[in-house]
């Protein structure tokens, strides 16, 4: 049986395409990236081994440069 993890946008609840979310594992944390094209918002969260969470969001309307850098990190995480 094929197991598929679906991702939903935290803002609008819409389904996120597989190419718009990724997870990168580091030695002490897990970084998760989600981008919703409908909302124009990118979400990035780092979950550390000690239980702390650091979350950021990037909006296309107000932060186009920061969103572009986020999209590059998302692409890098998908490749890794």
FENPE-V793949 format. One record per residue. N is the residue number from 1. RES is the residue in one small letter. D_LAST is the distance of its C-alpha to the last C-alpha in Angstrom with 2 decimals. Layout:
n=N res=RES d_last=D_LAST
n=N res=RES d_last=D_LAST
This chain:
n=1 res=x d_last=25.58
n=2 res=x d_last=22.37
n=3 res=x d_last=20.88
n=4 res=x d_last=19.45
n=5 res=x d_last=18.45
n=6 res=x d_last=19.95
n=7 res=x d_last=19.28
n=8 res=x d_last=22.28
n=9 res=x d_last=22.88
n=10 res=x d_last=24.59
n=11 res=x d_last=27.01
n=12 res=x d_last=28.27
n=13 res=x d_last=27.16
n=14 res=x d_last=25.88
n=15 res=x d_last=23.16
n=16 res=x d_last=19.72
n=17 res=x d_last=18.13
n=18 res=x d_last=14.97
n=19 res=x d_last=13.17
n=20 res=x d_last=14.43
n=21 res=x d_last=12.92
n=22 res=x d_last=9.66
n=23 res=x d_last=9.25
n=24 res=x d_last=7.47
n=25 res=x d_last=9.43
n=26 res=x d_last=11.14
n=27 res=x d_last=14.27
n=28 res=x d_last=16.66
n=29 res=x d_last=15.15
n=30 res=x d_last=13.07
n=31 res=x d_last=12.24
n=32 res=x d_last=12.92
n=33 res=x d_last=13.12
n=34 res=x d_last=15.81
n=35 res=x d_last=17.52
n=36 res=x d_last=20.95
n=37 res=x d_last=22.28
n=38 res=x d_last=25.75
n=39 res=x d_last=26.10
n=40 res=x d_last=24.15
n=41 res=x d_last=22.54
n=42 res=x d_last=19.04
n=43 res=x d_last=18.63
n=44 res=x d_last=16.41
n=45 res=x d_last=17.22
n=46 res=x d_last=16.45
n=47 res=x d_last=17.95
n=48 res=x d_last=19.14
n=49 res=x d_last=20.53
n=50 res=x d_last=24.02
n=51 res=x d_last=24.00
n=52 res=x d_last=23.79
n=53 res=x d_last=21.88
n=54 res=x d_last=21.22
n=55 res=x d_last=20.98
n=56 res=x d_last=21.17
n=57 res=x d_last=21.86
n=58 res=x d_last=22.03
n=59 res=x d_last=24.69
n=60 res=x d_last=24.94
n=61 res=x d_last=28.72
n=62 res=x d_last=29.00
n=63 res=x d_last=25.81
n=64 res=x d_last=24.48
n=65 res=x d_last=23.01
n=66 res=x d_last=21.23
n=67 res=x d_last=19.95
n=68 res=x d_last=18.64
n=69 res=x d_last=16.67
n=70 res=x d_last=15.39
n=71 res=x d_last=14.35
n=72 res=x d_last=12.42
n=73 res=x d_last=10.52
n=74 res=x d_last=10.07
n=75 res=x d_last=8.80
n=76 res=x d_last=6.29
n=77 res=x d_last=5.21
n=78 res=x d_last=5.62
n=79 res=x d_last=3.81
n=80 res=x d_last=0.00
